[in-house]
């Protein structure tokens, strides 16, 4: 296959991607002027946020326990001073693990849901039926998910970090006899950590519905195609989270000096 | 009579395979026409080209005298307000009730009051025999009911051009007859132009006065439906008779 023919084949996908980025970005800033059903952002916030709450809390709690247990185990062997474990754990949760782990969870649950829903709409001609009624599917379907995901990723990360700290404090207290008051010490968290964490939440929250929406809207070939697009959405969303994590952490390190 | 639909040398390929090859079709305003052909000969594709859901590779499409294939997004949206389409697999919105699905074209047109929308939806659902199913979701309906909801959605805005992709597929003979009766009544009332794609050749022949047949990207028959049996084209004769032996 020549580069020209490759480009020719990729042209519709590139056009969809351009359309998706432009209209979603514009829609988020001009929410009232964007064409989607009334109350759809709230419904999507419920779908993305409330319905992921238990999943995120349980997952981050277990990860918090594992991280604290392993860290305490290693620190105990080297220095035996566990007083700083909690403070460093909270710092790294705020700027790194909290947003990234929460987003990885959302990439699987929310990303798969968006891709499967939109993919099945494509293969059953529902997207064409929207177009017949002069509805732009990106405005109508993606923009509410885009806005809801950006808001709820931040909210879920905040709750998830709280759960991880709580679970970590319990682990440290019961396994290594660290006083929870000593463990829950946010003094190491600087403004740069909060800013980095905030930007990560916003970037992940934007990337997951865009990547999944792209995979869903480019689905082809019946239910097998929907399955393929869903798999692609989960892989691509997770990969995007990791790449964004690397990029934002790098930028933050050199600009905010927030990294340890 | 003015043409509602006119295609001139319409071409469309997927990869190296031409699905439509210089197809010419003209439908007069108020005409009812059927389109038949073997599977994957581009019948549904032709309907999608006629409402601008697919872009053609060549040729010209005119809807009510307005060029569709070279129109801007706004012009395309304007043209689509006059087209109703029934999709092959119904394309009902899963997340909407029957009432919302049927009301959707009216709500989107923005030209009707809430009271009138309610009344029109009620009338149309009663006409397709679905009164009392307004609050159901598509997942709760049988195949035949879904087809009738999709039909109601295509008819509710009373468009000047109606495109039906397999309106009777999967329906029993009684429901099929009722659907054709309903379409006939609708056409008599609104004088809409109708183009129906169907695999039910016998049922279609009884309903439409004119038939088109697509085969291998070309229009192989365009004439009265009662004369198609005696077409000079052996491909057309074999297809209509359902004969096992022949060029197909």
Boltz contact constraints between the chains, C-beta under 6 A:
constraints:
  - contact:
      token1: [A, 124]
      token2: [B, 89]
      max_distance: 6.0
  - contact:
      token1: [A, 124]
      token2: [B, 91]
      max_distance: 6.0
  - contact:
      token1: [A, 125]
      token2: [B, 87]
      max_distance: 6.0
  - contact:
      token1: [A, 125]
      token2: [B, 91]
      max_distance: 6.0
  - contact:
      token1: [A, 126]
      token2: [B, 91]
      max_distance: 6.0
  - contact:
      token1: [A, 126]
      token2: [B, 93]
      max_distance: 6.0
  - contact:
      token1: [A, 128]
      token2: [B, 53]
      max_distance: 6.0
  - contact:
      token1: [A, 129]
      token2: [B, 91]
      max_distance: 6.0
  - contact:
      token1: [A, 132]
      token2: [B, 80]
      max_distance: 6.0
  - contact:
      token1: [A, 132]
      token2: [B, 85]
      max_distance: 6.0
  - contact:
      token1: [A, 133]
      token2: [B, 104]
      max_distance: 6.0
  - contact:
      token1: [A, 133]
      token2: [B, 105]
      max_distance: 6.0
  - contact:
      token1: [A, 133]
      token2: [B, 108]
      max_distance: 6.0
  - contact:
      token1: [A, 134]
      token2: [B, 77]
      max_distance: 6.0
  - contact:
      token1: [A, 134]
      token2: [B, 80]
      max_distance: 6.0
